[in-house]
Structures are given as C-alpha cells and as structure tokens.
Amino acid sequence: MTSNEQLFQRAQGVIPGGVNSPVRAFRAVGGTPRFIQRAQGAYMWDAEGTKFIDYIGSWGPMILGHGHPAVLDAVHQAAADGFSFGAPTEREVQLAEAIIALVPSVEQVRLVSSGTEAGMSAIRLARGATGRSKIVKFEGCYHGHADALLVKAGSGLATFGHPTSAGVPPEVVQHTLVLEYNNIEQLEDCFKAQGDEIACVMIEPICGNMNFVRASVPFMTRLRELCTQHGAMLAFDEVMTGFRVALGGAQSVYAKLIPGFEPDMSVFGKVIGGGMPLAAFGSSRKVMSQLAPLGPVYQAGTLSGNPVATACGLATLKEISKPGFYDALAARTQSLVAGLTKVANDAGVPFVGDSEGGMFGFFFASELPQNYNVVMATDKERFNRFFHGMLNRGVYLAPALYEAGFVSAAHSEADIAATVAAAAEALRD
Ligand SMILES: *Cc1c(COP(=O)(O)O)cnc(C)c1O
C-alpha cells in the first residue's frame, strides 16, 4: 500500500505543489493531503484505506452522493456511444431545456466545460451586449480564475483593484471595480460615480467562497434597483448555489424574499455536471443572441456540451427534480448545523452556522460575518485544529475556513449523528 505521504512526495516531483488545484494541498490547514482512491454514497476512501464522511462532494457537484446508480447508468451508456463528436447532439438540447425550465430568468444557455470558462464568457458577453467596459465584483466572491477577476480591492473607494495573482498585468484589471460585500453605501457611491460605464455586476448571491455569507435582502434589493436604473447587467454566479441551495438556485430563494426579483444573467457549474466537467451561462434570448455564431461576441469550446458530461448532468437534474428532494436535503443539512452548534455550545466554544438547501457554513465566532474581512478575522487557529480533529475522526471537511461545506442526498441521519459525535470530541480536545 502506498501512503498519502509517499504519493504526496511523488506528486510534488511532477505537479507544482503536488496538486492540480491549490486548495487541495492543505496549505491553509497544514498536514498531508489525502489521496482519494474511491468514493461511494456519502463516503470517500483514501490511498491508505481510511474511510471519511465526505462534506466536500467535489466542492459541490456530488449532490446525489458518489456513484448514484441512475447517474452511473447514464454515463456508461453515453460513454459507449462515443466520448466526443465536436458536432451538436440531442442531449445538449435536452440539458439546455432542463436548465431553462428550472430557472425562469434564463431563456437561452450556452454550455461550456468549467465555471471559470462560464464566468469569463458571461463577462465578455455582458461587455459586448452593453458596449461598456467596467465590471464590478465583491471582495471574497470567487468567479473562477479569468485574469480580469483575479483582483482585490485597492485602497480607497472605487479605485482600480489590484491583481491577486502574478502574471495579471494591472492594465488587465483596470476595468474591474471591487466593492465590499453587503455594503450598500459603497455600492451607491460606485454607481453614482460610474454607473453608466458598468457592463455588469457579478455576485455570488450566497457566497460560498468566503465560507457561507448571504447577501442581505436590503443589499440585494438595492443592487437590483441600481443595475436596472443604470443599464448594468446583474450577473448571478450560481456555479456553487445553482441546483444546490434550491432547485431554482439562489435566485429562487431571493425571488421569494424580493417580489419579482430576477438577475439578468446566470452562471452555472458544479451540480449541473454531476461531477463531470460541465458549466453554463445564460440570459435572455436578446442578450444571448450577441454570441457567435449569431452575434459579434466570440465564444467557443472543443469539448463544450460533451456527450458524456451532458448525460451525467441530465441524469443528476432528473434525480434532484423529484418531489421533496430539497426538503429532505435541507432538513439533513439543518440538522448537521444544529448538531454542531449544540456540541460547540456545550463545549463553551463560540460557534455560528448557517445553511440553505444542501450548502452550509460555520464560523468560530459569535455572530455570522457579513463580509470578507470579518470572515478572515474569525478564529483560524481553532478552525485548523477542528479540521484536523475531524479528519482524524473520519470526517472530511473543506480544508480552509473560507470554504463552504456540502451535504448530499446520500448522507444519512446516522452519518450526521456520527459527525456531530466526532465534533463533540474534537471540540473537547
Ligand atoms: C467553483 C466556482 C467557480 C469556478 O468554477 P471551476 O469549475 O472551478 O472553474 C466560479 N464561481 C463560483 C461561485 C464557484 O464556486
């Protein structure tokens, strides 16, 4: 048997940092990443044969748990018929129809292969459709690693942002404005100063890349008003929340709180691929008609709408569309958060948690943070100790305090109880 440590050593020889996506390297929490060998239902096993209850679910996609039989069947069948054609297929049409049926704000979609690609393309489309250059994002929201989006707030309001990555020239982010999440005053000032130059505002409506932070209803209401008033497109990045917090995504959650609420553009990924490389962006027919081959905004992809990925996505959507699916998922997730909160209280540890559908977050703090700076000021040392305490007890949480967690339909009440019992021990330590 090869140990995780041996694999990590080998990996570091041939892959930068030993991983193909940075957070997998456990840099935030320290220690050796677990090399996963297989997964089934709510569980994963690493190279050493250790079993974990999985609360990452591939960072969101595995909403049915791993290896759901109906999804496996669909993938096997599709694979036998051919991996990729570079020509249109009926399944792409079916998946587009399924997405549109579930998300009323979307009249047309284009399928791509990653959330990054979808977010990047959505921004190009918003710029092309409005003829404007500026985009607004919020500190702590992640929209993939397109150059223009790797940016953090500069000093002072509405200055240019600064690149967060080497290799991104400052000129490339000069049209990206970065504001504080949930800060209405900053938003108003920004629109007052340059609202008529803004092509789009991109937001994670329930932000899972700063753990779990909801856009407040007054903030979202004002954002919608300002975008409408100034002709800027409101783009919901639902790569994480889409088909995860509710069947209609976070926009359906806000539509219940704000009458008539709809974004102008939506970006999906993660759950719609069911674990395969698949993502999408969509908008009104009018806006989408700006895309090539109909319009002047170029966008393309060799593997876009891949037949095996669309089969996986369609089979996943079919399962999650069954009546009662989200009620059960939400109840399970709530019972996890309630259980964790109780054992933390019992241990006298400051702890707050929140969830929507099958997505949750928790903080070692006394109240739920409303923006990135407050999230990053929560107790990181305690989080890291808790993470390892849980991992050692067979519970795999996201290895960084700024990441959300995910419950799948395969998690049983017994899995939740085992997790809460592990947490009680970990917190006592
Ligand atoms: C994961 C994620 C992305 C990027 O998707 P990839 O498939 O990793 O490129 C974009 N936006 C949000 C909100 C995400 O959670």
The ligand as a Gaussian input file, in Angstrom:
#p B3LYP/6-31G(d) Opt

LIG

0 1
 C      -16.158000      26.828000      -8.273000
 C      -16.586000      28.183000      -8.627000
 C      -16.210000      28.803000      -9.832000
 C      -15.185000      28.209000     -10.754000
 O      -15.587000      27.008000     -11.300000
 P      -14.473000      25.990000     -11.878000
 O      -15.265000      24.896000     -12.478000
 O      -13.637000      25.595000     -10.716000
 O      -13.672000      26.744000     -12.872000
 C      -16.783000      30.016000     -10.145000
 N      -17.667000      30.614000      -9.329000
 C      -18.039000      30.065000      -8.162000
 C      -19.042000      30.758000      -7.316000
 C      -17.506000      28.850000      -7.764000
 O      -17.857000      28.338000      -6.585000

